[in-house]
Amino acid sequence: MNAHTNTAPVPVPVTVIGLGNMGSALASALLDRGHPTTVWNRTPQKAEDLVERGARRAATPADAVAASPVVLACVLDDAALREILDPLAESGALTGKSLVNLTSTSPEGADEMASWAGAHGIGHLDGGIMTTPEGVGNPELMFLYSGSAEVFETYRPVLAALGDPIHLGTEPGLASLYDTALLGLMWATFTGWLHGAAVTGAEGTRAEDFTAVALRWLNGAVAGFLTRYAGQVDAGHYPGDDATVDVQIATIGHLIHAAADRGVDNALPELLKATMERAAAAGHGGDSYASVIEVLRGGSVTKR
């Protein structure tokens, strides 16, 4: 009779470079999942709490990268990261290692870092952290990645310790591009919500009461519009069978008047109205709101 033993996979050792609020949260999440975690920071004192929880504090960056096959970096910017890693790359200390760069960067910066990594024999993933430090480790919150599919699959358990890992593709700049686009969506949503809270609040409505209704609207009808309009954007065809741009222009006028009567700043809705009017002037007045993307893209061709 053969005996079969089920053994759990051994957690991969990981090095974390950079222990600001986010870097410390990354290291903490890795420790929570049982990963042997080596940490390094320019200010060694920032590692104290992590060391007490079992992290190993490296004395130098070279010591840090030698400890693990995969390095997570989360420092101020690309320049700070290159200052740390360039000497290691030149010495060969990073050759054969994998770098997951969670430092905030631009798509072009990610492309440049990927080229640098490839030239030094380093596997590379760029990452976008779609949460605050408090959310790191929550499996429902997204971490976006782009770059090497091999690195992503090899170290998926490491990435899953941080949040829900989503690989967007092998183009290095995609994670950063999504990150910046999603932040734009967040800020626009925040500001629209705050404008609505100010308008309704002028009549004594509590922000919490307004928000309960707003969330139902966003999660239901608005989410449905986004799904429908995404198909229209991809097809370049905007049937105005729900609410046309012309109708939206008339409707936003009511918001602008209501806000003005209550002393609420109208910079955002005035900007939205002006953008709709540009779409209408380009021939999209009878199309759906999705057609506004044509003016956002900067095209100057009038619809025929």
C-alpha positions in Angstrom: 0.0 0.0 0.0 1.4 3.4 -1.0 1.2 6.2 1.4 0.5 9.6 0.0 1.4 12.7 1.9 -0.2 16.0 1.1 2.2 18.8 1.8 1.4 22.5 1.5 3.7 24.5 -0.7 6.5 26.2 1.1 6.0 30.0 1.1 8.4 31.8 -1.2 11.0 34.1 0.4 10.4 37.7 -0.5 12.4 40.9 -0.2 10.7 44.3 0.3 12.7 47.4 -0.5 11.1 50.6 0.8 9.3 50.8 4.1 7.1 53.8 3.9 3.4 53.4 4.8 2.7 51.3 1.7 5.9 49.3 1.8 5.4 48.4 5.4 1.9 47.3 4.7 3.2 45.0 1.9 5.8 43.4 4.2 3.2 43.0 6.9 0.8 41.2 4.5 3.6 38.9 3.4 4.4 38.0 7.0 0.7 37.3 7.6 0.8 34.7 4.9 3.9 33.1 6.2 6.4 34.3 3.6 10.0 34.6 4.9 10.4 38.4 4.5 13.6 40.4 4.3 13.2 44.2 4.4 15.5 47.1 3.7 15.0 50.8 4.1 17.3 53.8 4.0 16.1 54.6 7.6 16.6 51.2 9.4 14.4 52.2 12.3 11.3 51.9 10.0 11.8 48.2 10.1 11.5 47.8 13.9 7.9 46.7 14.0 8.3 44.3 11.2 11.4 42.7 12.7 9.5 42.2 15.9 7.0 40.2 13.9 9.6 38.0 12.3 11.0 40.0 9.3 14.7 39.9 8.7 16.3 43.3 8.4 19.0 43.5 5.8 22.0 45.7 6.4 22.4 46.7 2.8 20.5 46.5 -0.5 22.9 43.8 -1.7 22.1 41.8 1.4 18.4 42.3 0.9 18.3 41.1 -2.7 20.5 38.1 -2.0 18.0 36.8 0.4 15.1 36.1 -2.0 14.3 35.2 -5.6 11.8 38.0 -5.9 12.1 41.6 -4.9 9.1 43.9 -4.2 10.1 47.6 -4.5 8.0 50.5 -3.2 10.0 53.7 -2.9 9.4 57.3 -3.7 9.9 57.3 -7.5 11.8 55.7 -10.4 14.9 57.8 -9.7 15.1 56.6 -6.1 14.7 53.0 -7.2 17.4 53.2 -9.8 19.7 54.8 -7.4 19.3 51.7 -5.2 19.3 49.0 -7.9 21.7 50.3 -10.5 24.9 49.3 -8.5 23.3 45.9 -7.8 22.4 45.3 -11.5 25.9 46.3 -12.6 27.5 43.9 -10.2 25.2 41.0 -11.3 23.5 40.7 -7.9 20.1 41.0 -9.6 20.7 38.7 -12.5 18.1 35.9 -12.5 16.0 37.6 -9.9 12.5 38.9 -10.4 11.5 42.5 -9.7 8.0 43.5 -8.9 8.0 47.3 -9.1 5.1 48.8 -7.0 6.7 52.2 -7.0 4.3 54.8 -8.6 5.4 55.5 -12.1 4.1 56.5 -15.6 3.5 54.1 -18.4 6.7 55.4 -20.1 8.6 55.0 -16.8 7.4 51.3 -16.6 8.5 50.7 -20.2 12.0 52.2 -19.4 12.3 50.1 -16.2 11.3 46.9 -18.1 14.0 47.7 -20.7 16.5 48.3 -18.0 15.6 45.0 -16.3 15.8 43.0 -19.5 19.2 44.4 -20.2 20.4 43.1 -16.8 18.7 39.7 -16.9 16.0 40.6 -14.4 12.4 39.4 -14.6 10.1 42.4 -14.4 6.5 43.2 -13.4 5.1 46.6 -13.0 2.3 47.0 -10.5 -0.5 49.4 -9.6 -1.8 49.2 -6.0 -5.5 50.0 -6.1 -6.0 50.5 -2.4 -4.6 52.4 0.6 -2.1 50.7 3.0 -5.1 49.7 5.2 -6.5 47.6 2.4 -3.3 45.6 1.6 -3.9 42.0 2.2 -7.6 42.1 1.5 -8.3 39.5 -1.2 -11.2 41.5 -2.6 -9.1 44.6 -3.5 -7.2 44.7 -6.8 -3.5 44.9 -7.5 -2.9 45.4 -11.2 0.2 44.0 -13.0 1.7 44.1 -16.4 4.9 42.8 -17.9 6.3 39.3 -17.7 3.6 36.6 -17.7 6.2 34.1 -16.4 7.0 36.2 -13.4 3.3 36.8 -12.7 2.5 33.1 -12.7 5.6 32.0 -10.9 5.0 34.4 -8.0 1.2 34.5 -8.0 1.1 33.2 -4.4 3.3 36.1 -3.3 1.1 38.6 -5.2 -2.1 37.0 -3.8 -0.8 37.7 -0.3 -1.2 41.4 -1.1 -4.6 41.5 -2.8 -6.4 40.1 -5.8 -3.7 40.0 -8.6 -4.8 40.9 -12.1 -2.4 40.6 -15.0 -3.4 43.1 -17.7 -0.9 42.0 -20.4 2.7 41.8 -21.2 3.0 45.5 -22.3 4.9 46.9 -19.2 3.1 50.2 -19.1 -0.5 48.8 -18.9 -0.7 48.7 -15.1 0.4 52.3 -14.8 -2.0 53.3 -17.6 -5.0 51.6 -15.9 -3.9 53.0 -12.5 -3.9 56.6 -13.7 -7.1 56.2 -15.7 -8.9 54.6 -12.7 -7.6 57.4 -10.4 -9.2 59.9 -12.8 -12.5 58.0 -12.5 -12.2 58.0 -8.8 -11.6 61.8 -8.5 -14.4 62.6 -10.9 -16.7 60.3 -8.9 -15.6 61.8 -5.6 -16.1 65.3 -6.9 -19.5 64.6 -8.4 -20.6 62.9 -5.2 -19.4 65.9 -3.1 -21.2 68.3 -5.4 -24.4 66.3 -5.0 -23.9 66.2 -1.2 -23.5 70.0 -1.2 -26.6 70.5 -3.2 -28.8 68.2 -1.2 -27.1 69.3 2.0 -28.2 72.9 1.4 -31.7 71.6 2.1 -30.6 69.9 5.3 -30.0 66.4 4.0 -27.2 64.5 5.7 -24.4 63.3 3.5 -24.9 59.7 4.8 -28.5 59.8 3.7 -27.7 61.1 0.3 -24.9 58.6 -0.1 -27.1 55.6 0.6 -29.3 56.6 -2.4 -26.3 57.5 -4.5 -24.6 54.1 -4.0 -27.8 52.3 -5.1 -27.9 54.5 -8.2 -24.2 54.0 -9.0 -24.2 50.2 -8.4 -27.4 49.7 -10.4 -28.4 52.1 -13.2 -25.0 53.8 -13.7 -23.1 50.5 -13.7 -25.5 49.3 -16.4 -24.9 52.3 -18.5 -21.2 51.8 -18.3 -21.5 48.2 -19.5 -23.7 49.2 -22.4 -21.7 52.2 -23.4 -18.4 50.2 -23.4 -19.7 48.1 -26.3 -20.7 51.3 -28.1 -17.3 52.8 -27.6 -15.5 49.7 -28.9 -17.9 49.6 -31.9 -17.7 53.4 -32.6 -21.5 53.4 -32.9 -23.6 55.4 -30.4 -27.4 54.7 -30.9 -29.3 57.4 -29.0 -32.0 55.0 -27.8 -31.8 55.7 -24.1 -30.9 59.4 -23.5 -29.2 61.5 -26.2 -26.5 64.1 -25.6 -29.1 66.9 -26.4 -31.3 65.5 -23.7 -28.4 65.4 -21.2 -27.5 69.0 -22.0 -31.0 70.1 -21.1 -31.0 68.0 -18.0 -27.7 69.2 -16.6 -29.0 72.7 -16.9 -31.4 71.9 -14.0 -28.5 70.8 -11.8 -26.6 74.0 -12.6 -29.6 76.1 -11.7 -30.4 74.2 -8.5 -26.8 74.4 -7.4 -26.5 78.1 -8.2 -29.7 78.8 -6.2 -28.1 77.1 -3.2 -24.7 78.8 -3.5 -22.9 75.7 -4.6 -19.9 75.9 -6.9 -20.7 74.8 -10.4 -17.2 74.4 -12.0 -17.7 70.6 -12.5 -21.2 70.6 -14.0 -20.3 73.6 -16.2 -17.3 71.7 -17.5 -19.4 68.6 -18.2 -22.0 70.7 -20.0 -19.4 72.4 -22.1 -18.0 69.0 -23.1 -21.5 67.7 -24.0 -22.0 70.9 -26.1 -18.8 70.2 -28.0 -20.0 66.7 -28.8 -23.3 68.1 -30.0 -21.5 70.6 -32.1 -19.5 67.7 -33.7 -22.8 66.1 -34.8 -23.5 63.8 -31.8 -26.5 65.6 -30.3 -28.8 62.7 -31.2 -26.3 60.0 -30.1 -25.9 58.4 -26.7 -23.7 60.0 -24.0 -21.0 57.5 -25.0 -20.3 59.6 -28.1 -18.7 62.2 -25.8 -15.6 60.1 -26.0 -15.1 61.4 -29.5 -14.3 64.9 -28.2 -12.3 63.6 -25.3 -10.1 61.8 -27.8 -9.3 65.1 -29.3 -10.7 64.3 -32.7 -11.9 67.3 -34.8 -13.8 65.3 -37.4 -17.5 66.3 -37.5 -19.9 63.4 -37.7 -21.3 62.9 -41.2 
